Amino acid sequence: MPYFDAASAAPLHPVARQALLAALDEGWADPSRLYREGRRARLLLDAAREAAADAVGCRPDELVFTPSGTRAVHAGVAGALAGRRRVGRHVVVSAVEHSSVLHAVEGADVTEVGTDRTGLVDADVFGAALREDTALACLQSANHEVGTVQPVEEAAELCRAAGVPLLVDAAQSLGWGTTAGGWSLLTASAHKWGGPSGVGLLAVRKGTRFAAQGPTDERESGRAPGFENLPAIVAAAASLRAVRAEATAEAARLSALVDRIRTAVPELVPDVEVVGHPELRLPNVVTFSCLYVDGEALLHELDREGFSVSSGSSCTSSTLTPSHVLKAMGVLSEGNVRVSLPAGAEAGDVDRLLEVLPGVVRTVRERLGAPMPEAAPRAGRPTGAAAEDDGPDLVVDSLGKRCPIPVIELAKVIGDVPVGGVVSVLSDDEAARLDIPAWCDMRAQEYLGAHPAPRGVAYWVRRVS
């Protein structure tokens, strides 16, 4: 069964398994003790730290191991803010940061820097958001949902010039290479590169003002209290070194497979938007959204066909809100699929995904009663169209209905109004704010904006053709 969700968790690398088993026998003792077993455990911990620091591009005494990548982010943000509390409480983040970063900065004075439709942050805009009271800036190395690689090196230079430390969430990219640039803090998570879960990294470069928050002890420089999970740490460091040795060749191979998916999906499936930067991207991630498709139903159908993928559609979330990443990008969120290939993914499995995907999407659309994509819009009424100020020609009540139903109902009636006529879609689904404008772009209709309504929001669309 092809597993195509490596961006969530990569399969355990064989080297990680071997190192984990060996460390269970040799690294069970307390590394802070002076007797033989403790010294042996300390040697393993020091070797793991040196290997991880080499991969990160920092000194071993600048890096600590944490119980998770999320814990590393929270410890890094809290410590940096506390260390610069006299400067202020202003934080600059990109709008597409991982949720762990966005949660970590809650309570601060936060400026979110937007992106373009590919998910790319403009480094100059990011730098312009820095202020005299900015205590910290946060910019991911690469996006976890669409794979877009961010301009960390340029942003780091701007932060350095402003005297602001930059925290980089490198969870998605560290397995592929060292994060360049003069960052001040860096975090990562072992299960993203094929290490065991439950191991995170936090690097704080010398000269960065940092005051660890919460309970502390003598372990991990006081930044990650508690007994180290030494076998997992050893496995994480060993697997990071192993995947780095394979990274160049594997990146080229997987990038070719991703290129095949990016090219083939729009040709095979009507009304699909491939999202993320076409060039500045991770080598193994491709994301696309399918119009008129329920994301959860699509994932279930692909699962039945033997493919494990993920989605940023609100239909797949307990919050019933679209992914904050897709929202920041302003792209279609319904029917969203993220394919993230693990190391060793086979071309034959990618080919089979491309074979089954058109039928799966067609099945979900038919089940929802979506209009056939190839069908031309029906001729509208011959009468003249109402101007926007005169109100809509037709109102579609989609209150209480979730993605992608409001868009499907709009598509079904757009041909019932004359060219120039206006359809108003009433919806209380947050995803409609993204998906209706995206539908207009894809179907060459004019989006007139959102208007207040007694319940929900009225989204006005003018028929152009």
N, C-alpha and C positions, 0 to 999 in steps of 0.2 A: 504493500500500500504506500504510494508516494507521499512523503511528508514534505509539504511545501510551506512551512510556517517557521522557518529558522529565525526570523526576526523576533519571534516571541521567545523561543527557546531552541537552541541548536541541539541536535542529538549528541550524546556524550562521545567525545573523541576517544578512539582506542587508547591513545597515550594517557588520557585522563583516567580511564578505567585501570590501566596497569599501575599508574602512579598511586591511585587511591588505594588499591589493594595492598601495595607494598608499604604505603605509609600507615595503614591500619596495623601492620605488624611492627613497624619501626618507630612510628611517631605518635604513640598513644600517651606518652608521659608529659608532664608539665615542663615546657621549655624554659621556665624561669628557675628551675631547680638545678643544683650543682652536681648532683650524682650522675652516674653513667647514663641512665635512661633519659634524664633531663637534658644532659649535654647533647645526646644524639638527637633529641627532638629539636633543640635549639639550632643545631647545624642544618636540619631540614628546613626549619622556618627561615633561617637567614638565607639559605640557597634559593628558596622560593621567592623571597623578597627581592633578591638581586636579579633573578630572572624576570620578575614582573616589572621591576624598575627599568631594566634594560629595554623591555618592550614598550613601556610608557614613554621613556625618554627623560627620566628624572634620576635623582640619586636614591639609593636604597633607603636612606634615613628620611626621605621626603614622602615615603609611601607606607600606608597602613592597610591592613585587611579588615574589612567590615563584614557583618552578617548578610549583607545583600547590597545590590546596587542602589536601591532606594534609600537604604540606611546611609550609604556613602554620600548620596546627594543631600539628604537632610542634615547630616553632620557637617558637610562642607559648607552649605549655605548658612546654617546657624553659627558655625564657628567664624566664618568670614564676616558676617554681619556684626557679631559680638566684638570681633577684633577691631572693627572700624565704626563702632557705635558713636564715637565723637564726630565722625564725618557726617553722618546722617542715616536715614533709613530708606533712602531711595534705591530701587533695584531696577535694572533694565534687563528684560528677557525678550526672546522672540516669541511670537504668538503660537509657534508650532513646537515649543519645547515639550518634552515628555511630561506627563501629568505629575510625576514625582517632583519635578522642578517647580511646576506651577503651584503645587500644594506647599512646597517648602518655603516659598516666598510669601505665602498668605500672611497678612498682618503688616507687611511692609508697604511702603509707597511705591507701587509697581507701575512701570511704563512698559507696555507690550508693543514691540516693533513688529509690524505686519510683514507679509511676504507678497511676492507676485503669484500668478496662477500656477507656477511650477513648484511653489513652496520655498523659493530661494529668498533669503534675507539680503537686502542691500546693505553692505558693510558701512557705507557712508551714512545711511539713514540710522543704522544702529549706533554709530559713533555720535551722530548729532543728538541722540536721546540722552547722552551722558550729561550730568549736571555737577555742580560743585558739591552737592550733598549726596552724590551717588556713591553708595558703599560697595556695591557689587554689580557685576554684569554676568549674565548667563547665556551661553550660546552653544547648542548642541553641535557636534561634529557632523552628524548626518541624521536625517529624519527617520524615525522608526516606522512610519506608516507609508511614506511614498519614496523613501530612499534618497532624497535630495541632499547633496553634500553642501554644507554651509561654509562661507568664507571666514573660517576661524582665524587664519593667519592675519588677514587684513583687519578683522575686528580686534584682534589682540594688540596690534600696533596702535590702533586708535585708543584702546583702553590704556595701554602703557603711557601714551602721550598725555592722557587725562589723569593718570595716577590712580586708575580704577582696576582692581583685580578682576580677572575674567575666569569664571568657572565653566569648564567644558564637560558636558555629558558625552563621553565617548563610547557609550555602551554598544552602539551599532557598528562602530568603525574600528575599534581597537584590534580586533582579530585580523583586520586587513592591512593595518599599518599604523605607524606612529603619527600622532596628531601634531602637525607642525605649528610653529608660532609660539609667541611668548605668553602662553596662558599661565595663570597663577595657580589654579586648582583644576583637577581632572578627576572624574569618576568613571567607573565602568563596572560591569557585572559579568561574572565568569560564565553563566549559563547562556550568554549570547554568543560566545565563541566556541562552545563545545566543552566547557568545563562543568563541574558539578554546580547545582544550584546552592544558594546559601553562602556565596563568597562574593564580596564586592571589593573594589579598590578605591581608595581615596589618596590622591597625591596632592600635597601642599608644598609648593616650592619655597625654598628659603627666601626670606625677606618679605613674605606675605603675612600681614598681620592676621593672626588667627587665635581665637580663644575658644577652646572646646567647651561645649555646653552639655548639660545633663550630668548624670553620674559618671565619674571617671575613676580609673585605677591605674596601676603601673603598667598595664599591658598596652601595646600598640600606641605608644607615646601619649597615652591618656585620651586618645581620640576614638577608640573602639573598645570599651570596657568588656570584660568577660573572657573566659577561657577560649583561646583560639581553637577553631575547628581545623586542627593541623592537617589531617589527612585530606580534607577538601581543599585546603589552601595549597598543599603540595600538588594535588591533581590539577588545580586551576592554573598554577604557574607552568607546570609541565605541558599542559595542553595549549596554553597561549604560545609558548615557544614552538610547539609543533605546528600549530596552524599558521604561524608567521612564516615558518620555513616553506609551507605549501602555498602561501597566499598569492604570490605573483602568478604562478601557473593556474591555480584554481580560479582566481579572479578573471583571467582572460577567458577561460573555458565557460564559466557561469555567465559572464557578460554577454557572450555570444548567444547563449540560450535565452537570456532576458531580451536581447535584441530581437530574437525570433518571436517571442511572445508579444513584444510591443508592436511589431509590424503585423503579425498575423491576426491578432484579436480584432482590431477594427475592420479587417477585411472579411473575417468570418462571421462576426456578430454585428448586426445593424445597431445603430444608436448606442455606441460605446465611446466613452471618453477615457483615454489613457492619461493618467495624472502623474505629476512628478517631473523633474527636469530630465530631458532626453539624454543629456551628456554628463552633467555634474551630478552623478548618482552613485550609489553603492552598486557593486557588480552583480548582486544577487537578488535585487528587489525590483518588482514591477507591480504597479497598482492601476486598476481600471474600474470604472463605474458603468453599470448597465442601466439604461433608461427603462422605466416601467417594470422594475424588478425589485422584489422584496429580498433584502440582503440575507436575512436568516434562512429563507426558503432556498436561496441559491446555494448557500453554504451546505445546507442539509442535502441537497441534490448532488452536489459535488462529492460530499462525504459518501453517499451511496455508490457513487462511481469509483470510490477508492482514493479520493484526493483530500488531503488535509490542508486547508487554506484558512485565512482569516479575513476580517472585514472591519471597516470603519463606519458602516451604515448604522443609523440609529435603530434600525429594526433588530440589530444583533446586540443591542445594549439595554441593560436594565433601566437606564435613565431615559430612554426614548428620545435622546437628543443626539444629533449627528456628531461625529468626531470633531473635536476642536481644531484638529489639523486641517481637515477638509473644509471646515467652516472658515478658517483663516485664509485659506487659499481661494475660497469662493468658487469651488468646483462642485460638480454633481456628486451627491453623497449616496443616493439610493443605488442598490445593487452593487455595492462596492466590494471588490475582491483584491486582497493583497497576496501576491505570490512571492515568497521569499525562499529561494533555493538553498538547501544545505550543501555543505561540501560533499562531493560525490554524487550529486543529483545527476540522473542519467538523461541523455537526450531523448531516448525512447519514451520515457515518462512524460517529458514535456510535449512530445508529439501526440501522445495519447490524450493529454489534457486538452490540446487544441482540437482534437477530434471530437471529444465529448462535449466541450463547452457550448457550441452553437445549439445543440439539442437540449441541453440543460436549461439554457436561458430561454429558449422557445417554450419549453414546458412550463416554466414559472410564469412567463408572460401570458400564456394561454389560460393558466389557472386563475390569474388575476383579471382576465378579461381585457387585457391591454390591446390597443389598436395594433394592427399589423404594421410594422415599420415601413414596408414598401408601399402601403396604400397611400394614394394621393389625397389631400384634403378635399372634402366634398365642397361643391360650389356653394357659396354663401347666398344669402338673400339678395335680390337685385336692388333693394332699396339702398339709399345713401347711409353711410356709417355715422354714428354719433361721435361727436368730439369727446375728448376725455372729460372736459368740464361738464358735459351733459349727463355723465354717469354711464355705467356699463350697459351694453345691449343684452347681456345674459349673465346671470349669477349662478354659480355652481356651489352648492352647500356641501363642503367636505368636512364639516366640523365633526370631531370625534373619530376621524379616519386617519390612519397612519400611513407612512411611506410604503409604497409609492402611489397609493390610491388617489390623492389629490391631483397628481400629475397625470395619471391615467384618465381621470374624469375630465380634466382640461383638454387633453388630446382628443377625446371623443367628441367634444362639442365645439372645438375651435372652428370647424367648418360650417357650423350652423349660424355664424354671424357673418355679415358681409365683410369684404376686404376693407380694412380701416375700422371695423367694429371692435368693441372692447368686451372681453370676458373677465368677470371678477370671480376669483376662487376664494371662498371663505375657508380658512383652515386654522386649526389651533395646534398643528404639528410644527415644531421648530424646524424640522428638516425642509419644510416647504419654502422657507426663506432662502435656502440654497438651491433647492431642486427646481423650483419654478423658473427662476432666472436662467438656470443652466439649460432647462428644456427650451426656453426661448432662443438661446444661443445655438443650440443644436438643430432646432427646427426653423430657424430664420424668422422668428416672430419677435415683436417688440415688447419688451418688459417695461411697464409704466411705473412700477414701484409698489410699495406696500401702503395700504391706507387703513386708518383706524376703523374698527367695526365693533358693534355691541358685544360680540363674542369672537374671539380669535382675531385674525388679521385678514383683510381683503387684499389679495394680490391681483393687480390689474394687468391684463395682457392684451395688446392690440394685434389683430390679425393683419399680417402684411401680405400674405400670399395664400 
